[in-house]
Amino acid sequence: MILGIVTGSVWATKKSEALRGQTFLEVTFDGHYTVAADLVGAGIGDRVLVTMGSGARAGNPDLPCDAAIVAILDERQGN
């Protein structure tokens, strides 16, 4: 899993029927970024937890994606 910050929204005028109604957000982490399906209602500026690979489909097995936002973080303790 990856800790990141939502830095933008991603829009597509055409997409697979399996993706209809799904929100996608740009998440920045460690100088990199990825696009992740938003499963929790995150917004720009939120600190989030992103899961990658097959774990990204745990929240919705029918969603064809390999990155998903699964939590909005309230606070972070430690380094």
Long-range contacts (C-beta under 8 A, 24 or more apart in sequence): 1-49, 1-50, 1-51, 1-52, 1-55, 1-70, 2-27, 2-29, 2-34, 2-49, 2-50, 2-51, 2-52, 3-29, 3-47, 3-48, 3-49, 3-50, 3-73, 3-76, 4-28, 4-29, 4-34, 4-47, 4-48, 4-50, 5-29, 5-45, 5-46, 5-47, 5-48, 6-42, 6-43, 6-44, 6-45, 6-46, 6-48, 6-69, 7-33, 7-44, 8-44, 9-44, 10-35, 16-64, 18-62, 18-63, 18-64, 19-63, 19-64, 19-65, 22-63, 22-65, 25-69, 27-67, 27-69, 34-67, 35-67, 36-65, 36-67, 36-68, 36-69, 37-63, 37-65, 37-67, 37-68, 37-69, 38-68, 38-69, 39-68, 39-69, 39-70, 40-69, 40-70, 40-71, 40-72, 41-72, 42-69, 42-72, 46-72, 46-73, 47-72, 47-73, 47-76, 48-72, 48-73, 49-73
